Each structure stands twice: as structure tokens, then as C-alpha cells.
Amino acid sequence: MITFKSHPQRKNASIPASSTLTLSSPAGWLTGSTGSMDKEAAMKLSACNRAVNYLSDMVGMMPMSVRNWHTQAEVQDHYLGNILWNRPNEAMTPFTFWKLMECNRLLFGNGYAYIHRDGNGRPVELIWLPPDCVEPYLAADGRLLYRFFHPTNGRGYLLDPMEVLHYKAYTEDGIHGISVLRHARDTLEAAAAREAYDKAVYQNGGSPAGTLETDTDLRGYAKGPDGKPLQRSDGSYVTLKDNLRGEWERVHSGAANAFRVAILDLGLTYKPIAVNNRDAQFVESKAISVEDTARFFGIPLNKLFTGKQSYNSNEANSLDVLTDTLQPTITQYEQEDKWKLLTTSETGSGLYIRRNMMVTLRSDTAARAAWYKTMREVGAYDVDTILHKEGEPGTGTPGGKKRLYSKNFDDLENLGKPQIQAGGAM
């Protein structure tokens, strides 16, 4: 249960009864002309499920730290450490919390968290807010506020923007995020239809539709053992054609009846319809839906466990995910966190909240080794820094903190000047 401390801007606040936001129908969920697509339906599609889990896992696993922009030094004992890398709230670990934020951002278009502060105004807890219970809106005086409906008692609250962490997906007004599903609706609904078709094919034994042909006159009604015309429950009579079709489907439909030998009488001939799974290139059409899903979420096919790229291509694609997909997302997270979790004096002194994206390369030893080698050789990292980033203890010696530099390089200002050799000789 979510509880709030009294706050002057939201105490006794109420939401007008005319609000259109409901708990069962989140704002922005879409209904297409051919049906509806919501997050539950989308997450049943393997490609969409994998894409959401992959991106949210990447965000969830990134370590967070408070750093000084001028020195890039990490502030070890900052008070935000308790909620950023220890526990955002009593129910969630940091990984679970930030993964949930990213899942909400992708599937709903918005990820929300209430900032619970102590008497000094310092954040002490981050509480997840269901995105279908929150609605940002502009008040009459132009202020941005957030309507929050309590999910259990339905009571409404007005929240100040500084009380709410708000992570958005694609937005057209800077206030309301639009989910990936809204853009991908048509493609995902087409993919869902193909999944349903695939299921129906196997439920019917994989046999294609066809026609039963005969020269026999099938006009008239089917008769029962007593010689009287057969009737349906609604009183209508069963024709000979309906009776023949029903008997054929009873014997040959369903997985249990797949590939049974058909015995035809009355001069019947079975002729399959020309278009079947193979002729319609069903497998290829499924692959197209997976490719479209990958494009919408901005991840390569190998992250969806499909595609035929080489190892080198997959490695390059993984780096592209960091720079093209995750980097913009993380930039938004860091800017929102800095503005709402740090004080004005702290941001003025250069403090900011950073997420370490390099952790996503932890499983790629070759890329990680090449990065450390480069940073070591240009003097950016010392040995202890590299060990610290790998989660290993430092060397414990003064040499572990020494940085190298290459004697093959020099300032352009010295171009053409005599080089001073060791010992001071020219």
C-alpha cells in the first residue's frame, strides 16, 4: 500500500469526477480497426517480449553513482546512495526497480516514481507509481502537475513535478510519453494475427483448406436413422452438403487426426486450395514481423535470438545498441535524476548522477580488454582504476595508481624544436 506524508501542495487535494482516466483502461491504449493491442497481448509475442526484457535488463543492471562533473570523482558517502545502489524502497532491489521503470516507459510510454523525502527534503525512498494511475496535465496557470489515483481506494492526489520522477518514451508535447506499442500497433497486431493463424493451422492438424468435389447431386436435406430430415437446435434443417462437410471435419480436423487416411465414397474427390503455408511464405512473413519489432525497439536481430549475422557483425551491433538506443535513454534518466534528486546547491557545485554503461560490455571480454588497454596507454586509467571497474581489489601499492604515457607523442607546439634527451643533453 502506498502512503504519503502530508504535503502543502497536495493536502486535501481532489481530482474532478469528470476525469477520463480509469484504472482498467490506461490513457493511450489503442484500439485498431482490426482489433486491440495492449501490453499483455504484445508481451505474448516472443520478439516483443524479448526486446522489452533485453532493454529493461540493460537499464536495470547499470551501476549508479554520484559524481563531480569537474573532477569526475565519485562521491562515496552521498546520502542518495541508500536509494540509488542499496534499496530504492523496502520491496525492490535497484535492479528490479529500474527494470520496472524501463518496462513501463517502453510499454506505457511513461515510467513514474514518487520521491518520498524526509523532513530536510532529502529523498529517502522511491516508490513505483502504476503508469495507468498517473496523468500529467497543465493547470490553468500553466503549471505542470500530476494527477495520481490511488490504486486501492481510488482517491485522487495532486503531485508537484519535483515529487515525481518521470521517464518518457517518444513524446510529441514534452509532457506525455507515447509507448513503442502505439507506433508499432499495426505491425504487432499483424504479427499477433499470424501467431493466431499459426496456432489454428496446427490445431487443425496442419492440413490445408480444400474442396470436396463430386458429380453426385447433393441437393436436399440429410436424413437420420428414422428417415426424417435432420434438424439443428434452432429448428433449421441440415443439408446434405453441411452434413458431408461436418463429417469430414470431424474425422480429419485436429492434431489427433492429423495425417489420417481419407476414405472417399459417393465419387468424392478432395482437391486442396492452391494457397497453403508454404505457398504463402508463412515463415518468411513471420521473420518480417520480427525484423519490424527489432526496428521499433532499436535493437539488432541477434538480440532477439534470430538473424544470420556473423560474429563480427553481432559485436558491432551490440555497440550500436549502446550508442544509438541506450545512450539517449540513459541521458534522459540522468538528467531527470539530477534535477529532482539533487539539491540546487549540489548541482551548482557540479554534482550529477551517472549510470555506468560500460557494465553492459562485461560479458564481452575482448571489447572490455581493448577498451582498458586503450585507456591505460593514453594515461586515462591506472591499474587500480581498471581493477575497481572489474570489481577486483586494488594492488595496494603506489605503483597501482601511476598512469602511463607514450613517449611517441608530443605537443604540436614543440614541432621543430630540439628534443631534450635524458640527462639534459641536446
Backbone hydrogen bonds, N-H to C=O, Kabsch-Sander energy under -0.5 kcal/mol:
donor,donor_aa,acceptor,acceptor_aa,energy
3,T,1,M,-0.5
10,R,7,H,-1.4
11,K,7,H,-2.1
13,A,10,R,-1.8
19,S,16,P,-1.6
22,T,25,S,-0.8
29,W,26,P,-1.9
30,L,37,M,-0.5
32,G,35,G,-2.2
35,G,32,G,-1.0
37,M,30,L,-1.2
42,A,38,D,-2.6
43,M,39,K,-2.5
44,K,40,E,-0.5
44,K,41,A,-1.0
45,L,42,A,-1.7
46,S,44,K,-0.5
49,N,45,L,-2.8
50,R,46,S,-2.4
51,A,47,A,-2.3
52,V,48,C,-2.4
53,N,49,N,-2.3
54,Y,50,R,-2.7
55,L,51,A,-2.3
56,S,52,V,-2.4
57,D,53,N,-2.1
58,M,54,Y,-2.0
59,V,55,L,-1.9
60,G,56,S,-2.5
61,M,57,D,-1.9
62,M,58,M,-0.5
62,M,59,V,-0.9
65,S,354,R,-2.1
67,R,65,S,-0.5
67,R,352,Y,-2.8
68,N,73,A,-2.0
69,W,67,R,-0.6
69,W,350,G,-3.7
72,Q,68,N,-3.3
75,V,66,V,-3.3
76,Q,74,E,-1.0
78,H,75,V,-0.9
81,G,78,H,-1.7
82,N,79,Y,-1.0
83,I,80,L,-1.2
84,L,80,L,-2.5
85,W,81,G,-1.7
86,N,81,G,-0.9
87,R,82,N,-2.6
89,N,92,M,-0.8
92,M,89,N,-0.9
97,F,93,T,-2.6
98,W,94,P,-2.5
99,K,95,F,-2.2
100,L,96,T,-2.0
101,M,97,F,-2.1
102,E,98,W,-2.0
103,C,99,K,-2.4
104,N,100,L,-2.5
105,R,101,M,-2.1
106,L,102,E,-2.3
107,L,103,C,-2.8
108,F,104,N,-2.6
109,G,104,N,-1.0
109,G,105,R,-0.5
110,N,104,N,-0.9
111,G,167,Y,-2.6
112,Y,129,L,-0.6
113,A,165,L,-1.5
114,Y,127,I,-3.4
115,I,163,E,-3.0
116,H,114,Y,-0.8
116,H,125,E,-2.8
117,R,115,I,-0.6
118,D,122,R,-2.3
121,G,118,D,-2.0
124,V,116,H,-3.2
125,E,116,H,-1.4
126,L,88,P,-2.5
127,I,114,Y,-2.6
127,I,125,E,-0.5
128,W,126,L,-0.5
129,L,112,Y,-1.8
133,C,130,P,-2.3
134,V,131,P,-0.9
135,E,147,R,-2.4
137,Y,145,L,-2.4
139,A,137,Y,-0.5
139,A,143,R,-3.3
142,G,139,A,-2.0
145,L,137,Y,-2.6
145,L,143,R,-0.5
146,Y,159,L,-2.0
147,R,135,E,-2.8
148,F,157,Y,-2.5
149,F,133,C,-2.7
150,H,148,F,-0.6
150,H,155,R,-3.0
154,G,150,H,-1.8
157,Y,148,F,-2.3
159,L,146,Y,-2.8
159,L,157,Y,-0.5
163,E,160,D,-2.5
164,V,161,P,-1.4
165,L,113,A,-2.9
166,H,164,V,-0.6
167,Y,111,G,-2.6
167,Y,165,L,-0.5
168,K,166,H,-0.5
169,A,109,G,-2.2
170,Y,178,I,-0.7
172,E,176,H,-0.6
177,G,175,I,-0.5
178,I,170,Y,-3.5
180,V,106,L,-1.9
181,L,106,L,-0.7
182,R,179,S,-0.6
183,H,179,S,-1.0
184,A,180,V,-2.2
185,R,181,L,-0.6
188,L,184,A,-3.1
189,E,185,R,-2.8
190,A,186,D,-2.0
191,A,187,T,-2.3
192,A,188,L,-2.5
193,A,189,E,-2.2
194,R,190,A,-1.9
195,E,191,A,-2.2
196,A,192,A,-2.4
197,Y,193,A,-2.3
198,D,194,R,-2.9
199,K,195,E,-2.4
200,A,196,A,-2.4
201,V,197,Y,-2.4
202,Y,198,D,-1.9
203,Q,199,K,-2.3
204,N,200,A,-1.4
205,G,202,Y,-1.6
206,G,201,V,-2.9
207,S,204,N,-1.2
211,T,271,K,-2.7
213,E,211,T,-0.6
213,E,269,T,-3.3
218,L,216,T,-0.6
222,A,238,V,-2.8
224,G,228,K,-2.9
227,G,224,G,-2.2
230,L,222,A,-2.8
232,R,236,S,-3.4
235,G,232,R,-1.7
238,V,230,L,-2.3
239,T,237,Y,-0.6
240,L,220,G,-1.8
243,N,239,T,-2.3
244,L,240,L,-2.1
245,R,241,K,-2.6
246,G,242,D,-2.6
247,E,243,N,-1.9
248,W,244,L,-2.0
249,E,245,R,-2.4
250,R,246,G,-2.0
251,V,247,E,-1.6
252,H,248,W,-2.5
253,S,249,E,-2.0
257,N,254,G,-0.9
258,A,255,A,-1.3
260,R,257,N,-1.6
264,L,262,A,-0.6
268,L,265,D,-1.8
269,T,213,E,-2.6
271,K,211,T,-2.9
271,K,269,T,-0.5
273,I,209,A,-2.6
276,N,274,A,-0.7
280,A,276,N,-2.4
281,Q,278,R,-1.5
282,F,277,N,-2.3
285,S,281,Q,-2.2
286,K,282,F,-1.9
287,A,283,V,-1.9
288,I,284,E,-1.8
289,S,285,S,-1.6
290,V,286,K,-1.6
291,E,287,A,-2.2
292,D,288,I,-2.5
293,T,289,S,-2.2
294,A,290,V,-2.2
295,R,291,E,-2.0
296,F,292,D,-2.4
297,F,293,T,-1.9
298,G,294,A,-1.1
299,I,294,A,-2.1
303,K,300,P,-1.1
304,L,301,L,-1.6
305,F,302,N,-1.2
306,T,301,L,-1.6
314,N,310,S,-2.4
315,E,311,Y,-2.3
316,A,312,N,-2.2
317,N,313,S,-2.6
318,S,314,N,-2.0
319,L,315,E,-1.5
320,D,316,A,-1.8
321,V,317,N,-1.8
322,L,318,S,-1.2
323,T,319,L,-1.9
324,D,320,D,-3.3
325,T,320,D,-0.6
325,T,321,V,-1.5
326,L,321,V,-3.1
327,Q,322,L,-1.8
329,T,325,T,-1.0
330,I,326,L,-3.1
331,T,327,Q,-2.3
332,Q,328,P,-1.7
333,Y,329,T,-2.1
334,E,330,I,-2.8
335,Q,331,T,-2.2
336,E,332,Q,-2.4
337,D,333,Y,-2.6
338,K,334,E,-2.4
339,W,335,Q,-1.9
340,K,336,E,-1.9
341,L,337,D,-2.5
342,L,337,D,-0.7
342,L,338,K,-1.0
347,T,343,T,-2.4
348,G,344,T,-2.1
349,S,345,S,-1.3
350,G,347,T,-1.1
351,L,346,E,-2.3
352,Y,67,R,-2.2
354,R,65,S,-3.1
354,R,352,Y,-0.5
356,N,63,P,-2.6
357,M,355,R,-1.0
359,V,356,N,-1.0
360,T,357,M,-1.7
361,L,358,M,-1.8
362,R,359,V,-1.7
364,D,361,L,-1.2
365,T,363,S,-1.1
368,R,364,D,-2.2
369,A,365,T,-2.7
370,A,366,A,-2.2
371,W,367,A,-2.0
372,Y,368,R,-2.5
373,K,369,A,-2.4
374,T,370,A,-2.1
375,M,371,W,-2.5
376,R,372,Y,-2.4
377,E,373,K,-2.3
378,V,374,T,-1.8
379,G,376,R,-0.9
380,A,375,M,-1.9
381,Y,375,M,-1.7
383,V,402,K,-0.5
384,D,400,G,-2.6
386,I,382,D,-1.8
387,L,383,V,-2.4
388,H,384,D,-2.4
389,K,385,T,-2.2
390,E,386,I,-1.3
391,G,388,H,-1.4
392,E,387,L,-3.1
400,G,397,T,-1.3
401,K,398,P,-1.4
402,K,399,G,-1.3
404,L,376,R,-0.5
409,F,406,S,-1.1
414,N,411,D,-1.3
415,L,412,L,-1.7
417,K,414,N,-2.2
421,Q,419,Q,-0.6
421,Q,425,A,-2.8
424,G,421,Q,-2.0
425,A,422,A,-0.6
